[in-house]
Amino acid sequence: MTTDHNTNFDPYEFYAALVAHKLIIPVGVPGAFGRSAIFEDILERFNALVSAHSADDDAQMMTFPPVISRQLLEKTGYLDSFPHLCGTVFSFNGDERQARELSRRVGEKEDWSNTQSMGELVLNPAACYPVYPTFTGILPVKGRTVTMLHWVFRNEPSNEPTRMQSFRVREFVRAGTEAQVSSWRDMWLERSLGIFAKLGLPAHSDIATDPFFGRAGKLMADSQRKNELKFEINVPVISKTAPTACCSFNCHQDHFSTPFGIKTHNGDVASTACVGLGLERIVMALLKTHGLDPTGWPATVRKHLWP
Amino acid sequence: MTTDHNTNFDPYEFYAALVAHKLIIPVGVPGAFGRSAIFEDILERFNALVSAHSADDDAQMMTFPPVISRQLLEKTGYLDSFPHLCGTVFSFNGDERQARELSRRVGEKEDWSNTQSMGELVLNPAACYPVYPTFTGILPVKGRTVTMLHWVFRNEPSNEPTRMQSFRVREFVRAGTEAQVSSWRDMWLERSLGIFAKLGLPAHSDIATDPFFGRAGKLMADSQRKNELKFEINVPVISKTAPTACCSFNCHQDHFSTPFGIKTHNGDVASTACVGLGLERIVMALLKTHGLDPTGWPATVRKHLWP
């Protein structure tokens, strides 16, 4: 019998290698590092490849800021399911005396958190959220499809490089009948596996669940799994035995359609689905699989990104 | 004597026109609207024009997330000067019982702000902030230049469309000797006026000051003006008499070099300067000047953006 010491990679070694090769730039807070020009070039070229594969989809492009309306999360139950992941934006609304007190506390390294109060914005936790209110009303017969590239936030500080607090997702959202959105979701799963295969990534799809909070969350995850509402594409990046989810393919049933009054052409409550491609994770999957210097990647891979 | 009713435009009329022409997408929170594909196309093409004009600058590209280390703002005095503009990221770190209480308050539309606590991140208030720590140490003889395109945040909700809470800045930062950075700053002011002239924008440069908070802030602004540390390029967008600042050109003296230990090649405390181009404001300046349908813009303007 042999012992396989390579069953798992070392995530911190991979992080250190990304830093040493000037691909990411540490900032002193976990999961909020900077990206170098080389990292960004890979990311932009992957994004362009996705655009090329979806050019005939008639998807409308929208761009929303990294902060969205707090009401949007309140209305969709995000804080019930994922209270631990949410970032809320607080700010100072005091007078001159209070500003001097804030300044004094900062200078003396005292806690200044109670000088801040909650406002109307939260960090966007998933690229698709700001799109749903724009679907309110009756959809056209063929439904609607929107695409975005958004910065999203998750409150999960970690030195494991694929576990970021702030990252970008190329997203597609579809609203229509249940049949329209579920066949579209399945099409994207196949399409994405095809893109990953072209790029030589050892990718596999699997049923998945969202990271619901607490004990009640386990029941929600069980239901989600039973109904096959979420699939992910996984690639080994920081672990061989626990590959990293790089894309997700989600059917929401009426989760967004009911609160935002989204109806199919015949007046029924619509269904929605979304596809999210985690751009930084995909860049890291490419770097792990093909090496930290993209000029040395196989020609069969490079031709798709630098055509 | 005649009365000129056109001395000022109506900012809310311009906002409504941007919405009606599907250039921006309201989200129910002031200054956090979405951008359409047409808006984004103009923005990206202007950004590419800037890249073309600076291609020979040997500027290193970096990309940082919209959230940065809270310590970075504490260390640079941002909270002394601009406490009112800062957005701090709070989150929930409680247990299951506290999560149920958060959920109940959201459901019953009660204040849930005290379920949140301050973390290690703030929203990035100016594109250049995360770059300064990367300059720590001895600079090369020729200094260093970095460029970024970042989302920045300002806590100033307004329905005036150019006054955004979240927007993008194409930024250039230079570190070196006082002479290196101030001549570079002046070069960029001339270069930017040249780009604006090509695009047919009625642009003028002027000495400017930062929006320092309170009475003490007035003294800081006076000193900044006296030392000619900040220039802006203004274009009429929502007012003829108070044109909108679309770019700024800033000398920081040792404001960032001292806290981050940035030294010139001979060991002196370095100087830094930055140039920020407000991308959404420039898009709006183009739309105001040449009309809301870019396909109808003068050929002399279009050739620079759609070459």
Interface residues (C-beta under 8 A of the other chain):
Chain A: I25 V27 G28 V29 A32 G34 R35 S36 A37 F39 E40 Q60 M61 M62 T63 F64 P65 P66 V67 I68 S69 R70 Q71 L72 E74 L79 D80 P83 H84 L85 C86 G87 T88 V89 F90 S91 F92 N93 G94 E96 A99 L102 S103 V106 G107 D111 W112 S113 T115 Q116 S117 M118 G119 E120 L121 L123 P130 P133 T134 W151 F153 N155 P157 M164 Q165 S166 F167 F213 G214 R215
Chain B: I25 V27 G28 V29 A32 G34 R35 S36 A37 F39 E40 Q60 M61 M62 T63 F64 P65 P66 V67 I68 S69 R70 Q71 L72 E74 L79 D80 P83 H84 L85 C86 G87 T88 V89 F90 S91 F92 N93 G94 E96 A99 L102 S103 V106 G107 D111 W112 S113 T115 Q116 S117 M118 G119 E120 L121 L123 P130 P133 T134 W151 F153 N155 P157 Q165 S166 F167 F213 G214 R215
